[in-house]
C-alpha cells in the first residue's frame, strides 16, 4: 500500500525547514494559533490506562458540550486518540474488505487515505460551486444505486468550504440510509467554530442506529497536539467499536484525556476570529475572487482565475498555498484559505500578497 504524505503536514515541514535557514515562510492554508497547554505533570492519573471507552468524567462532560445538539440516549460516547483513529475504528466496525465509501467533495483529504488503510474503496462525489457545494439527496441516491456504498462520510461544517448542512438535508439523508441500509458518518470537528449560531442549531436530525458523529478537541479547544476526539456510536455497535479501538490503542492517552477534561471544565474557547474573517472576506473581494460565504470552521475555499500564477507569485513572498484539487479532483481553480492566525499577521500577509498580485 502506498499513501501520499499529508499535504498540510508537508507545509509545516517546509516552514520548519525554512526557519532553520533563517528564512520566513507563511502558510495561508493552515492555521497558526496558540495551544492551551496543561500543567498537570504531577497528576497521578497521567501514567495510567483509562477504560478503553475513555474517562467516565470526560464522557459525561462531552455529552453536554460537543454533543449537546444531539439526542444521545441510543448512542454511547467513546473517546479516541484523535478523529483519524475514530474514523478508522468506525470503518473497521461496519465495513468488510473492499466495501465502497462515498466521499462528497470538496472534502478533507485524509478521508481518502483512511479508507485505503481500512481496506475500503473511496468513491468521490463532487459537489458544485454553482450550488454552494450543497449535497443533493437525489444524486446520493443515484450514486448508491450504481455503487452500493456501505457508508457516506462528510464534515459538517465542511472542510474546506466552511458551509453547514441543515436539518432538512441531514434528515433526508437519514431516511435514505434507512431505505438502503448504508451508514452515515458526520465529522463535526469544527463544531465550536461557528459564525451563524442559528444555522448550526439546526444542523441536526433524528438519531439513528445508522449514524455516527465524530467530534474533536483539537480545533474546538486548541489541543491540536493532544490528539483526542469523541464519537457518538450506536449502542448496538459500541462494544465492537470499543474492542477495535482497544486493539489499536488500548485507550486514548490519559494525559490527552486529562487535558481535554480540563479544557471543557475551564470553558476554554477558540480566540475570536470574527475580525480575521472580515479581513479575509474584504481581501478576497478586493481581488475579485469568487467565494461562498463560509459560516463554520476557519476556512474559505475561493475560486481564482489563474491558480498557478497566484501560487507562483505568493511563493515569491514566502506564502504557501494548498491547491483545491487536494480536496477533490474538480477544484484545481480553488485553494483553501485559512484565517486562523493573529490579525496583525494576517494583515501583513494580505498586504504583501496584494502588492505582488498587483505588480507593486
N, C-alpha and C positions, 0 to 999 in steps of 0.2 A: 504494500500500500504506500502510495506517495501522496503527501499532502503539501499544500502551499504554506509558506510562512504567513503568520498573521500580519496583514498589511498595516494595522495600527501599531503593533509592537515593533515592526520594522522601522516605522517612522521614529519611534522612541529611540531605537538603537542608532539611527543616523544623527539624531540630536545629541545623544551622549558622545558619539564618536567625534562630532564637530567640536564639542566643548573641550575635549582632550587636546585638540589642536588650537585652543583659544579662539574658536570661531563660534558665531552665534547663528543658530537656526531656529526658526519658529515653525510650529505646525498650526495651520488654520483648519485642520480637520479632526484634531483630537484635543481633549480638554487639558487645561493646565490649572488645576485647583489644589488648594491645600488638603491635607489629610488630617482627620481627627485621630490623634494617637493617644491611646490609653496609657496610664501609668500604673498598671496593675501587676507589675513584675513580682510582687510579694504575695499575690493571691495564691493560696494553696491549691486552687482548682486548675491552675494553668497546666500542670503536667499530667492531669488525669483524663482518661477517656470518659466521654459522656455516653448517655444512651444513644444507640445508633440513629434514632429519630431526632436527637437533639436535646438540649437542656429544657426541661419542662417549663421553667420560668420564661425562657426566651420564646418558646412556642406560644405561651399564653399572651405575652405582650405582642407577638407578631400578629395574632388574630385581630387585635384591636387597632393595629397601626397599618401594616402592609395590606391586610385583607379585610379592612373594615367595610369595604363596598360589597363584599360577597357573603352569602349565606353559606357558612362552612359547617353546618351541622352534619352533613352527609360526607364530609371530607376530613382527612387528617392533615395537620400541618407537619411537614418533615423538613428539618434543617439540613442543608447540604453545603459542601465546600465550593460555593460559587454556582452561578446559573449554568455554566457549561456542564458541570458534573451532574446537576439536577436534570438537565435535558438529556444527557446520555443515559441516566438511570431510567428516565421515562421511556425512552425508545427501547431499551432492553427489557422493560416491563411489558410493553404492549405490542412489540413487533417481532416478526421472525426474519430469518435471513432473506435479504433482497426485497423486503417489503418496500413499497413506494411511500415517500413523504412529500406532501405538497408544500412548497415554499412560495407564497406570493411575494413578488419583488416590486420595488426595491426592498432589500432585507439585509439583516445582519449577516455578513459573510460566514461567520463561524457556524451558522446552521448547516451549511453545505458540508463542512468538514466533520461536524458532529455526526451527521447522518452517515457519512462514509465510515467513520470509526465504529459506528454502531451496526455496520453491515447492512445499511439501508440505501435505497436509491432516491436521491433528492430529485424532485421534479419542480422546475421553476415555472411559475405562472406570472408573467409580467402584468402589472397594472399600469395605468396610463396617466401621464402628467395632465392631459386634457380633461381627465375625470377626477383630478385631485388625488390620484393614487388610491382611490377608494376600491374596496373589494366588491366584486359583483357576484351575487349568490347564484345567478344563472350560469355564469362562467365556471364557478366552482363545481356546480352540479354536473355540467358537461364534462369537466375535467375528470370528475370521479367516474363517470360512465366510460371514459376512454382508458383511464389509468388505474382505476380501483385502488387509489391510495389508502393507506391504513391510518394516516394521521396528517393533519394540517398544522403547521407551526407558523406563528407570526408574532410580532411585537406590537404592543399597544400601551403607550404611544409608540408610533412606528420609528424605528431607527433604520434609515437616516432621515425620513421625510418629516417627522415631527407631527404627523396627523394623529387624530384619535378616532377609533372606530366606535360608533354609538350602539345603543342597546338594540335598535332595530336590526342592525347588521348582525350583532352577536346572537340575538335571539333566533334570527333566521338561520344562522349557521348551526346552532344547537338543534334546530328542527331537522336540518339536513343530516346532521350526524346521527340522529335517532332513526331517520328513514333509511340511511345506507350503512350505518354501523361503524363509521370512522370516528377517530378520536380528534379532539381539539386541544392544542397546547397554546396558551396565551402567555407570552413573556412580557410582564409589565414592570420591567426593571427600572423604568423612569417614572414610577407611579407618584413620586413626591415632587417631581419637577414639572409642574403643570402651570399653564398660563391662562387657562379657561376652566375654572373650577366647576362651573355648571355643566360644561360638556363632559368633564371627567366623571362627575357624579352620575352621569347617565351611561357611562361606559361599563355596563354590567348587564347581566341577564340571569335567567333562571339557572340554578346549578344543575349539573347533570353528571351521571356516572361515566360520561364520555369526555369530561372536561378536566384539564389540568391547568392550574395557574401558577406561574413561576414569578417570584419577585426577588430582589437583590438589595443587600445593604451597601453594595459598592458605590452606586451612584447616589442613592437616596440619602445615605448617611456619611458620604465621603470616606468609605472604608475600602478603597479600591484594592489595597494590598492584602486585606484580611481574607478575602475570598470566602464569603459566607452568604448563603441565599436561603430562601424558604419556598416551599412548594405546597400548594393545596392538591392533595392526592385523593381520588375517590376511595372510600373506605374499603371497598371490595378488592382494591389493588394495593392498598397501603403496606400490607405485610410483605408482599413480593418486592415492591419498590424499596422498602427498607432493607430487605435481605440483599438485594443487588447493590444498593448504596453501601451497605456494611462490608460487602465483599471487596469493593474497590477501596474504601477509605476508612473502614471501621466506623468513624463518625467524623463530622466536621470538626476541625481542630478546636479544642477547648478555648485557647486564647482568643481565637476569632469570634467564637460564640459569646465570650465574656465582653469583648469589645462591642459587639452588636447589641447585647443586652444593655450595656451602659449608655450606648448611643440613643437607644429607644427611651430608657428611663430618664435621661437628661434632656430629651426632646431636642437633640442636635439636628440641625437642618442645613440643607444646602444654602450657602450665601445667596442672597437675592441676585438674580441675573436679569432683572427687568430692564435696567439701563443698557446692559450689554446687548440684549435682544433688540431694543430700539435702535441702538447704534448700528447693529448689523443690518437691520432692515433698511435703514437710511442709506447705508453704503451700497447695498445691492441695488436700490432704486437709482442711486447716482450713477451706477454703471450700466443701467438698463438691462439688468439680468432678470430673467423670468423666474419666479419662485412662487410656491404655495405657502401661504401664511401658516407657520407651524404653531401648535398650541400645547405641545408637550415635548419633553426631552430638552437638550440644549443644542440641537442641530437644525440647520436649514439644508435643503437639497436643491440649490439653484441650478438653472439651465443656462448655459452660456453659448455664444455663437461659435467660438473657437477655443475649445478647451486646451488644445496643445499649445497654442500661443499664450494663453493665460498661465499655464503651468510653467512654461519656459521663462516668462517674464517674472513670475513670482519667485522662481528659484534664483534669479539674479540678485534678489534682495534677501535671500535666505529664508523664504517662506515655502514650506512643503504642503502639498495638497493631496487629497485622496480621491482619485478619479471615480466617477459614478459607476463604471462597469464592474467595480469590485462588489457592488451591491446588487448587481443584476445585469444581464447581457445587453439590455436595451437602453442603458443610461450613460453611454460614452460622452454625451454632451453635458452631463451633470457632474457635480462634485459635492462632497459633504463638507459643509461649513460649520465649524464648532465655535460657539461664542462663550464657552465656559472657561473664562480666564479673567484676570483683573481688567477692569475697564480701561485703565491707563495703558496697559499692554495692548489691548485690542485696538485702541485709537492709533497707537504707533504703527501697528501692522497695516491698518487701513490707510493711514496717511502715506506710508511708503508704497503700498500697493497702488494707490491712486496715482501717485507720481509716475511710477514705472509704466502703468497701463495707459497713461495719457502723454507719454513721451517727455516727461519733465526731467 
